[in-house]
Amino acid sequence: MQALQVLFGTDVGLMSVAVIAITLGMGGFYLHFFLKHMHEDEARQQRGQR
């Protein structure tokens, strides 16, 4: 319980939560970005071979 108080009750704890959230958000964005472009490239290659 003390750990949650420190995590959400202090400046350092809130900054840590914000950094973790931003990092996970960037990871999700890049995962989506790269998978989207991989699928587009694969579809473009398939159209070119036919």
N, C-alpha and C positions, 0 to 999 in steps of 0.2 A: 504494500500500500504506500509505503514511503517513496518507493521508486516512481510510482505514478504521480505522486505529489511533486516530486522534483522534476519529472519529465514535463508535466503540463503546467506547473506553477512557477517555473523560473525562466528567465530569458534564454539561458543556454539550452534548457530542455525544449522550449518551443522552437528555437532555431534548429535544433537537431531534428525535430519532427518535420519542420518545413523542408530541410535539406533532404531527408529521406523521401518525402512526398514528391519533391521536384525530381529526384533521381529516378524514382519508380515511374513517374510520368514521362520523363525523357526516354526511359527504356521502352515503355509501351509505344511511344511515338515512333521511335526508330525501328522497332519490331514491325509495326504496321507499315511504315514507309518502305523498308527493304522487302518485305513479303509482297507488297503491292507491285513494286517495280520488278521483282523476280517473276511474278505471274504475267505481267504485261510483256516482259521480254520473251517469256516462253510462248505466249500466244502469238507474238509477232514472228517468232522463229517458225512456229507451226504454219502460219499463213504463208510464209515465204517458201517453205518446202513443198507445199501443195501445188 
